[in-house]
Amino acid sequence: MKRILPIMLGATLGLLAATSAFAIERGGAMTFARYDDSTVIDPVYADRNPDLWMVNGLYETLLRNGPDGSIVPGLAEAHEVSADGKTITLTLRSGLKFSDDSELTGADVVFSLDRARNTDLGPWAGLLGAVDKVSADGNKITVSLKNPDPTIISILATFNTGIMPKAAFEKAAGSTDQEKARAFFAAGPVTSGPFVMKSHEQGSSMSFERNPNYWRQGEDGKPLPYLDRVEFLVIPDDATRILKLQAGEVDAAEFIPFARVGELGADPNLKMELFPSTRIVYAPINTRETKKDGAKNPLADAKVRQALNYATDKNVLIKLVTFDTGKPMTSLMSAATQLHYGPAPLYPYDPEKARQLLADAGLSGGFDVNFTTLAGSADDATLFTALQQMWAPLGVNLKVEQVDNPTRGEKNRSGDFDIHTYGWANDVNDPAQVTGWLGYYKQRQAVGTGWNNQEFNTLFEASNVETDPAKRKDEYKRMQEIYAAEAPLLFLFETPFAVAVSKSIEGYVQTPLGANDFSEAWRAD
Amino acid sequence: MPSLSYLVARLLQIIPTFLLVMIFIFLLVRLLPGDPAIAMAEAKATDAQLEQIRHNLGLDQPLPVQFLVFVKNTLTGDLGRSIMLKAPVTDIILSRLPTTIFLALYSVVLAVLLAGPLAFLAASRVNSPVDVAIRGVFQVGLSMPVFYIGLVLLTVLAAQLRWFPVGGYGKTFLANLYHLILPALSVALYTSAIILRNLRASLIEVLDADYVQFARAKGLSPRIIMTRHVLRNALVSTVTLLGLSIGNLMSGTLVTETVFAIPGVGRLMLEAIFARDYPLIQGLTLTFAVLVSVVFLLTDVVQSWLDPRLRQS
């Protein structure tokens, strides 16, 4: 019986999966309430999350991020990296079409990738910095690199390399690329992704319609997407967005405050989705020997930074701020990031160890620390109050300084802070982006902390040209170990993307990178 | 009616106001720490990229040069391009402005309709239970912040009873009357509380004045006493207050439009400030300055029509 039960369970589950596959219904629309509006959904110019998280709805990439984070075929049905790592050959599927029925060819791919790597245009061109030349011969695309770059395969699955129609774009009015992009998107752009943009009223609403020429097949053997339309409403206020969902006027609402997750999860008409994300909440620590005002900085000593990490009860913070939806950090990067290495939560709560470390650093008499938070952020206020209480017994006197977002950015860049709150989510399905951001001194002084570790920097530079995946993995393991031990951050927690969805909608996904994916969503009623 | 010279003089006063507003707003937004490049790049950009963004936006120019460019462009009707929305500021404001004006007028009309009759009722029965009840209810309206009234109205009337839509904006005039009733009402409740208190007090004062007693003694009909003597005198200070509260209303739209998801200039202002979108902030401030000046001008005109003494000064 003990053995039969799992088999029976498996069979039942299999049957359930099979029936749900058959039950997929096509057609209809869903309405999605957003926290902010898009401005330009151009793969190259998209620079804010509400823009770049929508690009994949309109523009398909050569490769795609699979549900488990691996790279799977997209518009290219196959890809191959040469032995020296300097040439990537991709094979374009046959019969691909844009939404206006024009053929999607190698010329469109060359056009799109050349545009994406043009440093005079968008902010993401640096991601394709290693590319020397892109050429097409029939359905064979060749990407030649100046030097090997292990991230390039992931970049070919990233929104900024979405394939745009060369002919339609060049026909758009205007003399510069910026003007053409504006005219092209204003007119309802020709697309290669699952949807076309039917209308957009800035700050208010946007409408996506099914692209009948999209290449991917649904579970019923017919082309995706299942939905005919997705309507977007922009509702910046959290409470109003939720009310709109509860009143049945929208089918889904994104960015649910964690405080409301429990309540919405109990609503019989709703599903509370907590999508795994690459989002981390952390606090950079100023590690420079002297502070901005010239005073000696106690936080320059790694022991002090470790002590503060040990003195922080992450589980309590996770309960207070994320209402138990978050997870402690196990590395500088989220567990959902490729090449993540972190066997256990970093710096489990241990006030005794913290006290010892501070004594070793000669600071048992206590000291003052400024904590810079976002004004008006309830989460930051909670974090500050909790940390103040946790650290007070050690003699650490935490003082708050409240600023708005651009001011916080300015302070981070000028090194005018002790500790401040920050958040991050990966844009690229590769660890290099987050690792470079948080740890590589030459990029941004290791997220403004001023932490400059030679071994880490050398490893990072080596890993960026490493073609052997096993070696690259080792390099990443070592980097994560160094970073964890040196603690240039207060490691706080990872949070999911919280989206509340009506029970009548199935298959909507927000990816770990934040992208809104409606391609396999369908309406069950 | 006010004379033409009065109107011209009043209009000329607006010019120095605008100049001051332009200088203040130009300097104020630039005194804030953090610039559009930092707000835009959401911190991910490198320092070199930030420099490039600043160069493209002309933010690496000295402040006086930036100011002259701003003044020159404004005089030629060019408010620049929004950094955040990547479109001409004039187009953006013109597309959002009607919504805000509609909302403001709608709530003023509602406020007057609510406060006017009730003030009369209260003033004609001073200290009666009716008067106390009216004042009590509106005192509550006055003491609650607009966003809170808004959320209560939304929760009860929209989400639970489903009489009205939860936020948003319609396409036609009638659809807008329906869509915007809750935001207009939540602003109106606050404004009407102020108007009611003021109108009631001045009605009581005027009703007791010698000339009204005299008019009664003269045997004038109550209707003529009311319209020619009482109302005209009582309204002077209420009109001032109404004008001022329309000015406040413009800033109040910042909150109301965010809570009710209305795509007007108020919400836009909030977003522009957080993005340090200098051209858009400047354009919006000028727009607000124009609107408020126009409202104050109208207030003055109406007042001088109500009260001939004001025409002399």
Interface residues (C-beta under 8 A of the other chain):
Chain A: T39 V40 Y45 D47 R48 N49 P123 R182 E201 Q202 G203 S204 L233 V234 I235 P236 D237 A239 T240 R241 L243 K244 Q246 A247 E249 V403 D404 N405 P406 T407 R408 G409 E410 K411 N412 R413 Y422 D427 W437 Q443 R444
Chain B: L32 P33 G34 D35 P36 I38 A39 M40 A41 E42 A43 K44 A45 T46 D47 Q49 L50 M84 L85 K86 A87 I92 S95 R96 L151 L154 T155 A158 A159 R162 P165 V166 G167 G168 Y169 T258 V259 F260 A261 P263 R267 L268 E271 F274 A275 R276
